Amino acid sequence: MALHVDKQLAVIWRAIARVASDGVIIATADGTIIEFNPIAERIFASNRNDVIGSKMIDVVVPAHLRGPHRASVARFRASSQLPYERAFKFRTLGRRGDGTSVPIEVTITATPGDDVDSGAAPEWIVAFIREPAEHGTLVETTTPVGPVASDKRWMSGDQISEILGSAPLVVFSLDLDGVIRVATGGGLARMGVESDDLVGRNVFDLRPGREDLARIYRRALTGEKFRFRIEAKERVWDTHYQPLYSDEGELTGSLGVSIDVTAQVISEKALRLLAETDIVTGLGSRSHTEDSLAELLSDGEPLALLLIDLDDFKDINDSHGHAMGDRVLHRVGTRIRKTAPARSIIGRLGGDELVVGLRTADVDQAAAVASSIIDAISRPMRINFDVAGQPIRLDISVTASVGIAVAPGDGVSIATLLTRADSAMYAAKRSGRAAHRFYRADADRASRRLKVSTRLRKAITSGSLDVEFQPIVDLTASRITGFEALARWNDTQLGPVGPDEFIALAENSPLIDELFDLVLDRSLRAAANWNAQIDATTATPRAKGGELLTVGVNVAARQLRDRTLPSRIVDAAASAGLTPSCVVLELTETALMDDSGRSRAVIGALRDAGIRALIDDYGIGYSNMARLSDLSATGLLDGIKIDRTFVSDLPTDRAVTLLEMFVTTTKALGVSAIAEGIESDEQLNLLKSLGYRFGQGWRFAKPMSADAAARFRLGD
């Protein structure tokens, strides 16, 4: 019964069996195994050399199933309606070499003998086997394939074609010129072509312009053996190339076997998506998020970790059910995704805890993002749902507390950062909720304050604090009118310390005067450097910066009762070669509301020296209109800076109404209105339409060094 064919057909079969993603067993009609591929070896834990020549029933069928199996084989062989045009598919148990059982999915097809029309019994039986749980996972093998012996039993070319016609693969051979000499296999139909469409054509002409494919073909025709993956006709194919040789050992071409792995790829993507995505929020799963954050740290990237916990979320679950809670979580996840900066790592840790990893160690940026997320989450949400077939609309409001930990100061591992962000989050909840807090290294607040105070004093003395500058822009003329000076501190022991912490601490001690003098000196020297770059013949120096270019320095309320303040500013300006009019003091509403005799004297001296003031963060404190009117009348009050929270709410009707009211107030007082926190063109255009002339924010520039500010001012 054995048949001999030429060596090329043998190579074709071995190539197919070697790369097939399923186990393949070929047996004669009486069940004698003549081929047992590497995947079959793995599934059945049996060695090919040990099973060739054995009966299939003894090798792969468990003992208790052999009786039913023999009966099925008998009916199969006696049938006159043999499945030459189709295959039988079923699930059963297979026997492994160690005697254990394995669930398998089997597809059996038969190959007829020479007289297919006589209805004779099949000459060959081919079984394709896979483990259902693995969905046909492709397994690499290093099992060597030896030379083809001349007396080896093989099938005829027609019989191989029968097998290939039902297999989800394509076998093709190329000569050294790239001409396709063989093209066969059931995969051709999936590619939308027939064998006659390919045979005789040059492979380099099939996809003109695809240099990537041309490189692959050239590699194959050099005799290289390799594998690559390609998409074609919305399917994914794994293609394996191996060289073809003549009997004299000369390279004659290349043999390719392409296997359709589309289902495998789709399954892998689906499983990966399932593993990486939280099903409720659509954000990253805990494991995927933690892995992504850990990878960021291992790459040496900066990281600020925001741990977000919804306040009293349990009340929503208890009142409206967990299904409603999941819908709220989904809405919250969407808002966080839209609010967080691009390339942020966002995920759900579990319950109502979510996390955002920012690619920055800038505490100001981390605080700004945290505030934006809190604001976004706190906006009321309307959720539609059905109760007993009746549509219901439910308005729900939820707030969030955010804890922030920044690497490396707060930790160098994700576990440590999460723990410390969690501690900071609970501090935010204790502060009244709907707030953010940075991690403080010591649980004892007094200890932390003492440590920060000690390090701050050393930083001021050594001059190791940084001063950055953010421009104030004339919105109508698109020119810079001044810069605000901002103190920044990254301590060698404490790491980044936010201004909300160290400035608040300094304001309650004599350190505030030393900090003010340091910032003032750095600011005036920077302004002098900027002015030195301006052409002295410029008729309107303010248009390009000049001496009228102002620098804003923040002043604490207690400093307005210090009678030495005006003279210190005048002396510092003179030392830098500038006039005091270059200095604009930025004060809180509360500070300017101090109407004591000492404050009046200091304010009068400031006015006489030509120093002006701005109210900073206007709208979130308390202002007395009579006091504002009095200050503007004295000439001290130069303008009002509207707090960024109102700008960030644009374009809501409430924000537009309030901002319109603020600009009307400044016009009545005869002072400027400066909008803080402008981040988008939409906000900018709305503010200009409301009558705002001056603005500040990331839309124009982030805080920068003095040198960067000089280049920015000149348009570099």
Wavefront OBJ file of the C-alpha trace (Angstrom):
o trace
v 0.000 0.000 0.000
v 2.895 2.341 0.632
v 3.613 4.840 -2.111
v 6.806 6.680 -3.021
v 6.890 10.268 -4.194
v 9.691 12.661 -4.984
v 11.651 14.452 -2.330
v 9.920 17.810 -2.904
v 6.519 16.395 -1.926
v 8.097 14.945 1.172
v 9.546 18.346 2.051
v 6.142 19.936 1.530
v 4.477 17.526 3.936
v 7.175 17.906 6.549
v 6.962 21.698 6.332
v 3.201 21.588 6.826
v 3.384 19.201 9.744
v 6.242 21.090 11.363
v 4.492 24.491 11.416
v 0.888 23.374 11.856
v -0.743 24.978 14.891
v -2.809 21.791 15.499
v -1.682 18.313 16.312
v -1.662 16.226 13.120
v -1.808 12.431 13.014
v -1.906 10.524 9.711
v -2.772 6.841 9.719
v -3.432 4.155 7.166
v -6.940 2.799 6.789
v -6.266 0.141 9.452
v -5.199 2.797 11.954
v -1.411 2.436 11.697
v 0.274 5.773 12.458
v 2.608 7.011 9.719
v 2.971 10.659 10.837
v 2.814 12.308 14.271
v 3.717 16.013 14.258
v 5.381 18.024 17.093
v 2.099 19.500 18.385
v 0.650 15.988 18.624
v 3.767 15.027 20.593
v 3.060 17.818 23.060
v -0.689 17.173 23.397
v -0.295 13.430 23.934
v 3.062 13.631 25.768
v 4.436 11.002 23.387
v 7.544 10.824 21.239
v 7.060 10.580 17.465
v 9.681 7.849 17.037
v 7.929 5.729 19.669
v 4.474 5.858 18.057
v 5.210 5.574 14.332
v 3.991 2.128 13.227
v 1.718 1.730 16.262
v -2.045 1.599 16.139
v -3.691 4.975 16.723
v -6.252 3.425 19.065
v -3.503 2.106 21.351
v -1.593 5.389 21.423
v -4.170 8.157 21.779
v -7.474 6.540 22.874
v -8.060 5.857 26.628
v -8.729 2.201 27.450
v -12.323 2.754 28.533
v -13.149 4.418 25.195
v -11.516 1.879 22.891
v -14.631 -0.303 22.523
v -16.862 2.534 21.288
v -13.965 3.792 19.166
v -13.521 0.445 17.372
v -17.262 0.329 16.632
v -17.140 3.838 15.155
v -14.100 2.980 13.022
v -15.827 -0.137 11.708
v -18.885 1.854 10.674
v -16.625 4.502 9.201
v -14.691 2.020 7.028
v -17.840 0.172 5.926
v -19.627 3.350 4.912
v -20.119 3.982 1.240
v -20.692 7.670 1.929
v -17.148 8.574 2.863
v -16.378 12.169 3.895
v -13.985 13.016 1.119
v -15.600 16.448 0.737
v -16.129 17.175 4.415
v -14.738 16.420 7.874
v -16.102 14.949 11.100
v -15.526 17.089 14.177
v -16.095 16.008 17.794
v -14.788 16.416 21.341
v -13.521 13.542 23.446
v -10.737 12.500 25.805
v -7.274 11.642 24.563
v -4.690 9.392 26.221
v -1.311 10.852 27.121
v 1.895 8.879 27.208
v 1.843 8.816 31.019
v -1.635 7.274 31.052
v -3.502 10.439 32.033
v -6.358 11.880 29.976
v -6.574 15.237 28.191
v -9.684 16.909 26.693
v -9.254 17.226 22.944
v -11.143 18.501 19.914
v -10.688 16.240 16.884
v -11.353 16.846 13.201
v -11.047 13.718 11.020
v -10.953 13.652 7.260
v -10.273 10.764 4.875
v -8.230 10.518 1.690
v -9.406 8.065 -0.975
v -7.310 5.568 -2.848
v -6.669 5.642 -6.556
v -10.246 4.582 -7.451
v -12.212 7.274 -5.649
v -15.372 6.626 -7.699
v -15.609 2.958 -6.676
v -16.696 3.803 -3.125
v -13.736 1.897 -1.709
v -12.644 2.335 1.883
v -10.340 5.254 2.620
v -6.632 4.722 2.076
v -5.509 7.404 4.553
v -7.074 8.969 7.653
v -5.910 12.403 8.791
v -6.742 13.712 12.276
v -6.279 17.331 13.373
v -6.249 17.664 17.178
v -6.303 20.653 19.483
v -6.895 21.301 23.169
v -10.112 23.375 23.442
v -8.754 25.656 26.181
v -5.771 26.649 24.032
v -7.759 27.672 20.966
v -5.071 26.495 18.593
v -2.162 28.357 20.201
v 0.891 28.141 17.958
v 3.696 26.293 19.737
v 7.293 26.534 18.509
v 9.285 23.295 18.418
v 12.947 22.574 18.146
v 12.503 18.932 17.155
v 14.902 18.343 14.246
v 13.592 17.059 10.969
v 15.989 14.556 9.467
v 16.629 13.809 5.803
v 13.917 12.129 3.792
v 14.795 8.478 3.240
v 14.101 6.978 -0.138
v 12.180 4.075 1.365
v 9.990 6.249 3.623
v 6.254 5.700 3.182
v 4.517 8.767 1.832
v 1.315 9.654 0.097
v 0.978 10.587 -3.527
v 0.794 14.163 -4.724
v -2.952 13.852 -5.315
v -3.482 12.582 -1.806
v -1.480 15.462 -0.333
v -3.582 17.875 -2.383
v -6.722 16.310 -0.912
v -5.412 17.024 2.590
v -4.253 20.543 1.742
v -7.595 21.375 0.177
v -9.326 21.077 3.537
v -6.594 22.671 5.661
v -6.584 26.391 6.621
v -3.190 27.013 5.064
v -1.444 27.827 1.801
v 1.612 26.015 0.479
v 3.626 27.643 -2.294
v 7.063 27.324 -3.832
v 9.176 29.895 -5.646
v 12.010 29.373 -8.064
v 15.138 31.501 -7.843
v 13.603 34.143 -10.122
v 10.598 34.528 -7.820
v 8.180 32.701 -10.130
v 5.449 30.809 -8.257
v 5.640 27.126 -9.229
v 3.213 25.625 -6.709
v 0.247 27.219 -4.928
v -2.266 25.056 -3.127
v -4.245 24.743 0.083
v -7.633 25.556 1.567
v -6.327 28.983 2.619
v -6.346 30.227 -0.985
v -10.115 30.661 -0.832
v -9.714 32.742 2.317
v -7.262 34.936 0.431
v -9.792 35.311 -2.367
v -7.613 33.723 -5.042
v -7.271 30.390 -6.831
v -4.168 28.378 -7.619
v -4.382 29.268 -11.322
v -4.305 32.980 -10.401
v -0.860 32.557 -8.857
v 1.072 29.762 -10.555
v 3.397 31.142 -13.211
v 3.325 34.704 -11.894
v 6.319 36.414 -10.373
v 5.837 37.037 -6.665
v 7.437 40.485 -6.942
v 4.614 41.563 -9.292
v 1.763 40.604 -6.933
v 1.992 43.604 -4.601
v 3.874 46.364 -6.465
v 5.097 49.160 -4.248
v 5.304 46.961 -1.134
v 9.041 47.151 -0.486
v 8.567 45.428 2.867
v 7.229 42.329 1.104
v 9.905 42.518 -1.552
v 12.557 42.366 1.181
v 10.876 39.248 2.588
v 10.880 37.526 -0.804
v 14.530 38.398 -1.387
v 15.447 36.885 1.997
v 13.591 33.694 1.096
v 15.342 33.372 -2.274
v 18.766 33.583 -0.641
v 18.015 30.273 1.077
v 17.234 31.754 4.488
v 14.869 29.885 6.786
v 12.613 32.230 8.780
v 9.094 33.131 9.825
v 7.047 36.349 9.715
v 3.449 37.491 10.199
v 1.384 39.513 7.724
v -2.189 40.756 7.336
v -4.014 40.200 4.044
v -7.683 40.331 3.162
v -8.552 41.140 6.800
v -6.854 37.937 7.921
v -3.591 37.282 9.707
v -1.153 34.730 8.329
v 1.943 33.173 9.868
v 4.307 32.336 7.014
v 7.312 30.033 7.303
v 9.994 29.905 4.595
v 12.563 27.176 4.094
v 14.933 26.570 1.183
v 14.468 23.947 -1.554
v 17.466 22.050 -2.913
v 18.080 19.830 -5.916
v 19.367 16.263 -5.591
v 22.844 17.701 -6.151
v 22.391 20.028 -3.135
v 22.004 23.243 -5.152
v 19.508 25.871 -4.021
v 16.532 25.788 -6.397
v 14.036 28.037 -4.644
v 12.022 28.465 -1.487
v 9.025 26.727 0.025
v 6.474 28.793 1.942
v 3.713 27.615 4.253
v 1.161 30.235 5.370
v -1.216 29.365 8.219
v -4.360 31.355 8.932
v -4.018 32.462 12.570
v -6.760 35.095 12.494
v -8.888 33.358 15.121
v -5.874 32.948 17.352
v -4.937 36.638 17.049
v -8.500 37.770 17.740
v -8.678 35.471 20.738
v -5.334 36.712 22.058
v -6.405 40.340 21.646
v -9.704 39.675 23.377
v -7.998 37.914 26.269
v -5.399 40.667 26.540
v -8.085 43.339 26.509
v -10.036 41.442 29.144
v -6.945 41.144 31.327
v -5.900 44.775 30.880
v -9.280 46.512 31.172
v -11.587 47.053 34.114
v -15.003 45.943 32.905
v -16.955 48.548 34.915
v -15.060 51.759 34.157
v -13.264 50.911 30.930
v -10.027 52.049 32.595
v -6.990 49.869 33.142
v -7.319 46.857 35.420
v -5.396 46.855 38.697
v -2.695 44.448 37.527
v -2.218 46.164 34.164
v -2.149 49.621 35.768
v 0.375 48.618 38.413
v 2.551 46.967 35.751
v 2.424 50.111 33.584
v 3.312 52.334 36.545
v 6.170 50.032 37.554
v 7.499 50.083 33.993
v 7.424 53.881 34.041
v 9.465 53.943 37.242
v 11.950 51.354 35.968
v 12.538 53.503 32.875
v 13.529 56.391 35.139
v 10.516 58.486 34.172
v 9.089 61.042 36.633
v 5.860 59.985 38.323
v 3.215 61.667 40.438
v 0.641 59.159 41.690
v -2.923 60.369 42.326
v -5.089 58.004 44.359
v -8.763 58.912 43.973
v -11.456 57.713 46.372
v -15.122 58.613 45.986
v -16.604 60.148 49.144
v -19.530 58.231 50.697
v -19.850 56.033 47.609
v -21.291 53.279 49.775
v -24.428 55.408 50.190
v -25.078 55.185 46.441
v -24.776 51.398 46.452
v -26.974 51.109 49.529
v -29.636 53.520 48.241
v -29.782 52.642 44.546
v -28.097 49.245 44.210
v -24.765 48.082 42.883
v -25.886 48.313 39.253
v -26.416 52.046 39.714
v -23.082 52.246 41.539
v -21.369 50.656 38.536
v -22.965 53.210 36.206
v -21.709 56.041 38.406
v -18.233 54.491 38.435
v -18.293 54.258 34.651
v -19.271 57.936 34.373
v -16.544 58.903 36.851
v -13.979 56.900 34.864
v -14.971 58.722 31.679
v -14.604 62.118 33.358
v -11.181 61.237 34.733
v -10.034 60.027 31.305
v -11.160 63.285 29.685
v -9.585 65.439 32.399
v -6.197 63.794 32.910
v -3.334 64.867 30.626
v -2.498 62.834 27.554
v -0.337 59.755 28.186
v -1.457 59.498 31.793
v -1.772 55.975 33.194
v -5.323 55.575 34.505
v -6.849 52.558 36.206
v -9.227 51.210 38.810
v -7.711 49.521 41.829
v -11.018 48.119 43.055
v -14.214 49.312 44.694
v -14.388 53.093 44.370
v -10.608 53.620 44.290
v -9.034 54.825 41.068
v -5.520 55.901 40.246
v -3.897 58.338 37.822
v -0.175 58.226 37.097
v 1.169 61.541 35.810
v 4.431 61.614 33.904
v 5.781 64.471 36.001
v 7.350 65.209 39.370
v 6.075 68.806 39.271
v 3.953 69.223 42.396
v 2.144 72.235 40.951
v 1.079 70.287 37.903
v 0.039 67.333 40.063
v -2.011 69.644 42.292
v -3.630 71.307 39.268
v -4.611 67.951 37.740
v -5.956 66.742 41.079
v -8.096 69.873 41.412
v -9.386 69.482 37.865
v -10.301 65.836 38.489
v -12.101 66.726 41.725
v -14.029 69.459 39.908
v -14.905 67.143 37.007
v -16.153 64.377 39.298
v -18.200 66.761 41.452
v -20.315 68.006 38.545
v -23.850 66.588 38.917
v -24.565 63.622 36.672
v -27.940 62.591 35.312
v -28.406 58.863 34.818
v -31.331 57.353 32.912
v -32.580 53.881 33.810
v -35.740 51.775 33.848
v -37.755 50.636 36.863
v -40.466 48.109 36.028
v -40.427 49.334 32.444
v -40.764 52.980 33.427
v -37.965 55.388 32.406
v -36.436 57.155 35.405
v -33.969 60.031 35.530
v -31.773 60.249 38.585
v -29.535 63.210 39.392
v -26.527 62.120 41.433
v -23.710 64.171 42.874
v -20.517 62.600 44.119
v -17.251 64.090 45.341
v -13.754 62.675 45.537
v -10.735 62.958 47.787
v -7.297 62.653 46.213
v -4.000 61.651 47.798
v -0.775 62.437 45.938
v 2.622 60.776 46.243
v 5.564 61.843 44.076
v 8.539 59.671 43.144
v 11.280 59.443 44.142
v 10.818 61.583 47.246
v 7.797 59.636 48.479
v 8.983 56.225 47.348
v 10.721 54.319 44.577
v 8.265 51.430 44.241
v 4.616 51.373 43.211
v 3.617 49.586 46.409
v 5.215 52.332 48.533
v 3.759 55.135 46.454
v 0.272 53.625 46.623
v 0.523 53.233 50.388
v 1.646 56.814 50.849
v -0.900 58.197 48.387
v -3.520 56.292 50.372
v -2.321 57.994 53.568
v -2.527 61.373 51.845
v -6.007 60.548 50.539
v -7.295 59.930 54.060
v -5.745 63.214 55.142
v -7.786 64.866 52.379
v -10.934 63.198 53.701
v -10.183 64.417 57.225
v -9.786 67.942 55.892
v -13.399 68.013 54.746
v -13.380 65.855 51.604
v -13.570 66.959 47.971
v -9.923 67.985 48.349
v -6.413 66.810 47.577
v -3.434 66.406 49.824
v 0.202 65.517 49.210
v 1.789 62.753 51.192
v 3.624 63.970 54.265
v 6.482 61.731 55.256
v 5.757 61.916 58.983
v 2.457 61.047 60.547
v 3.077 63.655 63.231
v 2.253 67.056 61.732
v 4.444 68.940 64.192
v 7.417 66.774 63.280
v 6.810 67.436 59.598
v 6.518 71.170 60.176
v 9.737 71.218 62.163
v 11.584 69.276 59.467
v 10.277 71.471 56.641
v 10.998 74.641 58.615
v 14.563 73.556 59.329
v 15.243 72.559 55.733
v 13.546 75.721 54.407
v 15.746 77.944 56.549
v 18.824 76.167 55.150
v 17.487 76.422 51.609
v 16.926 80.175 51.927
v 20.361 80.713 53.476
v 22.097 78.669 50.800
v 19.968 80.118 48.013
v 18.949 76.642 46.848
v 15.305 77.613 46.240
v 14.338 78.195 42.631
v 12.284 81.070 41.236
v 10.283 80.523 38.060
v 8.351 83.036 36.020
v 5.003 82.873 34.239
v 4.106 85.645 31.786
v 1.188 88.072 32.054
v -0.123 88.710 28.541
v -2.027 91.585 26.974
v -4.768 89.602 25.244
v -5.621 92.281 22.689
v -2.074 93.171 21.658
v -0.628 89.654 22.151
v 2.375 90.998 24.050
v 3.920 90.326 27.423
v 3.387 93.013 30.064
v 5.059 91.290 32.981
v 5.849 88.052 34.789
v 4.694 86.563 38.078
v 7.532 85.178 40.219
v 6.861 81.750 41.746
v 9.026 80.110 44.398
v 9.854 76.435 43.818
v 11.608 74.031 46.137
v 13.008 70.573 45.505
v 14.877 69.610 48.648
v 17.658 67.020 48.619
v 16.127 65.247 51.634
v 12.417 66.009 51.411
v 12.101 65.882 47.639
v 9.665 68.282 45.937
v 7.865 70.407 48.535
v 4.744 72.169 47.287
v 4.384 75.936 47.719
v 1.078 75.345 49.478
v 3.120 73.737 52.255
v 6.344 75.717 52.586
v 4.883 79.178 51.915
v 2.053 78.570 54.370
v 4.646 77.529 56.945
v 6.849 80.546 56.216
v 3.921 82.983 56.485
v 3.531 82.057 60.149
v 7.172 82.724 61.005
v 9.939 85.274 60.353
v 11.033 83.050 57.460
v 8.496 84.823 55.249
v 10.607 88.002 55.188
v 13.736 86.071 54.218
v 11.810 84.140 51.559
v 10.285 87.357 50.206
v 13.677 89.074 49.985
v 15.169 86.078 48.124
v 12.330 85.965 45.581
v 12.345 89.753 45.183
v 16.116 89.873 44.592
v 16.005 87.031 42.016
v 13.009 88.619 40.273
v 14.508 92.091 39.984
v 17.830 90.775 38.725
v 15.972 88.733 36.106
v 13.975 91.833 35.083
v 17.184 93.872 34.832
v 18.633 91.216 32.518
v 15.506 91.262 30.370
v 15.589 95.058 30.139
v 19.236 95.061 29.143
v 18.282 93.172 25.983
v 15.927 95.925 24.833
v 17.027 98.566 22.325
v 17.476 101.760 24.341
v 16.007 103.798 21.477
v 12.648 102.045 21.631
v 10.035 104.752 21.945
v 7.602 102.623 23.919
v 9.778 100.337 26.047
v 6.788 98.504 27.533
v 5.929 97.184 24.104
v 9.088 95.078 24.235
v 9.529 94.715 27.951
v 11.579 97.768 28.871
v 11.637 99.222 32.367
v 7.861 99.175 32.519
v 7.873 95.397 32.293
v 6.593 94.389 35.722
v 7.460 91.473 37.942
v 4.827 90.255 40.390
v 5.936 89.047 43.826
v 3.572 87.468 46.365
v 3.338 89.192 49.746
v 1.861 87.754 52.945
v -0.755 89.608 54.982
v 1.591 90.042 57.956
v 4.147 91.822 55.767
v 1.736 94.711 55.181
v 2.255 95.591 58.823
v 6.035 95.733 58.398
v 7.098 99.362 58.018
v 10.420 98.317 56.491
v 8.711 96.663 53.504
v 8.585 99.734 51.203
v 12.214 100.689 51.775
v 13.394 97.101 51.255
v 11.639 96.987 47.890
v 13.041 100.373 46.840
v 16.583 99.374 47.841
v 16.343 96.027 46.044
v 15.102 97.731 42.860
v 17.903 100.281 43.007
v 20.461 97.524 43.551
v 19.232 95.864 40.358
v 19.263 99.196 38.456
v 15.464 99.411 38.207
v 12.743 101.683 39.515
v 10.226 100.473 42.138
v 7.473 100.777 39.513
v 8.721 97.483 38.087
v 7.433 95.716 41.217
v 3.827 94.613 41.569
v 2.867 93.055 44.875
v 0.353 90.194 44.715
v -1.787 89.915 47.833
v -4.811 87.921 48.899
v -8.197 89.576 49.388
v -7.895 89.023 53.130
v -4.532 90.809 53.281
v -5.859 93.933 51.589
v -8.898 93.997 53.819
v -6.640 94.754 56.840
v -7.574 98.369 57.653
v -5.386 98.815 60.738
v -3.380 101.964 61.226
v -0.056 100.211 60.641
v -1.276 98.643 57.394
v -2.568 102.012 56.179
v 0.861 103.541 56.815
v 2.679 100.772 54.946
v 0.242 100.955 52.038
v 0.682 104.711 51.850
v 4.467 104.312 51.730
v 4.191 101.733 48.986
v 1.968 104.062 46.988
v 4.387 106.975 47.435
v 7.259 104.803 46.205
v 5.333 104.018 42.993
v 4.777 100.393 43.916
v 1.462 98.894 42.875
v -0.494 95.861 43.972
v -2.757 93.164 42.568
v -5.382 91.148 44.404
v -4.502 87.510 43.736
v -7.017 84.634 43.467
v -9.954 87.048 43.523
v -13.401 85.557 44.004
v -12.619 82.823 46.535
v -12.125 85.066 49.580
v -13.907 88.019 51.129
v -13.733 91.529 49.679
v -15.259 94.753 50.928
v -16.202 96.912 47.943
v -15.701 100.112 49.921
v -12.170 99.000 50.823
v -11.445 98.081 47.218
v -12.686 101.440 46.054
v -10.502 103.189 48.634
v -7.403 101.228 47.538
v -7.997 101.905 43.864
v -8.496 105.585 44.574
v -5.102 105.801 46.303
v -3.418 104.456 43.179
v -2.004 101.429 44.962
v -4.391 98.853 43.491
v -3.395 98.193 39.892
v -5.609 95.220 39.122
v -7.478 92.121 40.190
v -6.436 88.573 39.229
v -9.507 86.359 38.846
v -9.019 82.912 40.370
v -8.419 80.063 37.918
v -11.418 78.064 39.159
v -13.795 80.424 37.373
v -11.857 80.181 34.095
v -11.682 76.383 34.290
v -15.504 76.252 34.498
v -15.907 77.950 31.124
v -18.028 77.776 29.042
v -20.751 77.090 31.661
v -23.397 79.787 32.051
v -22.488 80.244 35.712
v -18.829 80.863 34.920
v -19.670 83.327 32.138
v -22.021 85.253 34.445
v -19.487 85.493 37.280
v -16.598 86.454 35.013
v -18.731 89.131 33.387
v -19.583 90.476 36.847
v -15.913 90.533 37.856
v -14.796 92.483 34.791
v -17.631 94.963 35.331
v -16.400 95.454 38.909
v -12.839 96.171 37.794
v -14.018 98.679 35.218
v -16.042 100.474 37.888
v -12.945 100.602 40.110
v -10.739 101.734 37.241
v -8.323 98.804 37.558
v -7.271 95.944 35.294
v -8.828 92.469 35.252
v -6.385 89.576 34.796
v -7.779 86.093 34.146
v -5.690 83.280 35.642
v -5.502 79.668 34.469
v -6.189 80.127 30.735
v -5.457 76.783 29.084
v -7.369 76.700 25.787
v -8.244 78.857 22.785
v -11.920 78.501 23.683
v -11.340 80.029 27.114
v -9.160 82.758 25.633
v -11.740 83.808 23.042
v -14.573 83.824 25.593
v -12.569 85.993 27.988
v -11.701 88.470 25.254
v -15.373 88.690 24.281
v -16.233 89.440 27.925
v -13.810 92.351 27.974
v -10.743 90.863 29.647
v -7.548 92.534 28.506
v -4.940 90.594 30.455
v -4.457 86.884 31.098
v -2.121 84.225 32.416
v -1.962 80.445 32.073
v -0.589 77.402 30.290
v -2.249 78.548 27.055
v 0.663 80.973 26.780
v 3.410 79.336 28.828
v 4.110 77.259 31.902
v 6.331 78.692 34.668
v 9.934 78.815 33.429
v 13.436 79.816 34.453
v 14.661 83.412 34.150
v 16.741 82.564 31.072
v 13.816 80.764 29.429
v 11.585 83.754 30.217
v 14.080 86.066 28.484
v 14.005 83.917 25.357
v 10.220 83.603 25.508
v 9.767 87.362 25.795
v 11.879 87.883 22.676
v 9.898 85.241 20.802
v 12.662 82.613 20.716
l 1 2 3 4 5 6 7 8 9 10 11 12 13 14 15 16 17 18 19 20 21 22 23 24 25 26 27 28 29 30 31 32 33 34 35 36 37 38 39 40 41 42 43 44 45 46 47 48 49 50 51 52 53 54 55 56 57 58 59 60 61 62 63 64 65 66 67 68 69 70 71 72 73 74 75 76 77 78 79 80 81 82 83 84 85 86 87 88 89 90 91 92 93 94 95 96 97 98 99 100 101 102 103 104 105 106 107 108 109 110 111 112 113 114 115 116 117 118 119 120 121 122 123 124 125 126 127 128 129 130 131 132 133 134 135 136 137 138 139 140 141 142 143 144 145 146 147 148 149 150 151 152 153 154 155 156 157 158 159 160 161 162 163 164 165 166 167 168 169 170 171 172 173 174 175 176 177 178 179 180 181 182 183 184 185 186 187 188 189 190 191 192 193 194 195 196 197 198 199 200 201 202 203 204 205 206 207 208 209 210 211 212 213 214 215 216 217 218 219 220 221 222 223 224 225 226 227 228 229 230 231 232 233 234 235 236 237 238 239 240 241 242 243 244 245 246 247 248 249 250 251 252 253 254 255 256 257 258 259 260 261 262 263 264 265 266 267 268 269 270 271 272 273 274 275 276 277 278 279 280 281 282 283 284 285 286 287 288 289 290 291 292 293 294 295 296 297 298 299 300 301 302 303 304 305 306 307 308 309 310 311 312 313 314 315 316 317 318 319 320 321 322 323 324 325 326 327 328 329 330 331 332 333 334 335 336 337 338 339 340 341 342 343 344 345 346 347 348 349 350 351 352 353 354 355 356 357 358 359 360 361 362 363 364 365 366 367 368 369 370 371 372 373 374 375 376 377 378 379 380 381 382 383 384 385 386 387 388 389 390 391 392 393 394 395 396 397 398 399 400 401 402 403 404 405 406 407 408 409 410 411 412 413 414 415 416 417 418 419 420 421 422 423 424 425 426 427 428 429 430 431 432 433 434 435 436 437 438 439 440 441 442 443 444 445 446 447 448 449 450 451 452 453 454 455 456 457 458 459 460 461 462 463 464 465 466 467 468 469 470 471 472 473 474 475 476 477 478 479 480 481 482 483 484 485 486 487 488 489 490 491 492 493 494 495 496 497 498 499 500 501 502 503 504 505 506 507 508 509 510 511 512 513 514 515 516 517 518 519 520 521 522 523 524 525 526 527 528 529 530 531 532 533 534 535 536 537 538 539 540 541 542 543 544 545 546 547 548 549 550 551 552 553 554 555 556 557 558 559 560 561 562 563 564 565 566 567 568 569 570 571 572 573 574 575 576 577 578 579 580 581 582 583 584 585 586 587 588 589 590 591 592 593 594 595 596 597 598 599 600 601 602 603 604 605 606 607 608 609 610 611 612 613 614 615 616 617 618 619 620 621 622 623 624 625 626 627 628 629 630 631 632 633 634 635 636 637 638 639 640 641 642 643 644 645 646 647 648 649 650 651 652 653 654 655 656 657 658 659 660 661 662 663 664 665 666 667 668 669 670 671 672 673 674 675 676 677 678 679 680 681 682 683 684 685 686 687 688 689 690 691 692 693 694 695 696 697 698 699 700 701 702 703 704 705 706 707 708 709 710 711 712 713 714 715 716
